[in-house]
Amino acid sequence: MTDPTDALLEATGERSIRSLALRLGMHQATLNRQVKGTGVPLDVLISIYRVCGTDLIDLLAALEHITPAEARELHRSRGLEEFSDAELAEEIYNRALARAEESTPIDLAAYRDAAANEGESNVGPDDTPEGP
């Protein structure tokens, strides 16, 4: 079992319960008591989400209110219906752009030359053309 304080700090990116409590506008002792014993109430979880930008599902998993498997399922169940066509198109574009930057560009001219010179000795049926 992970220490709930460590899990909360990791999920929020905060360095200490004191700094998190200050950001939330509450006493450190109150937040400490909730994290270590009585349980973090929903209004505090929502405040953490709003102040720190922490995903609520990840926060619930970090505090072991739900299992990691349940968190994955909840994340997966967020449907594409939530996103506009423009948001989906932008995501597809960004992914394609990232993949293009990661991969080696294809030299289309070399393939065209190979097709035009099929009988030449440097290009066989299973060979790629040699560079210029």
Secondary structure, DSSP 8 states (H G I E B T S, - for coil): ---HHHHHHHHHT-S-HHHHHHHHTS-HHHHHHIIIII---HHHHHHHHHHH---HHHHHHHTTSS-HHHHHHHHHHS-GGGS-HHHHHHHHHHHHHHHHHHS----HHHHHHHHHTTTSTT--TT------
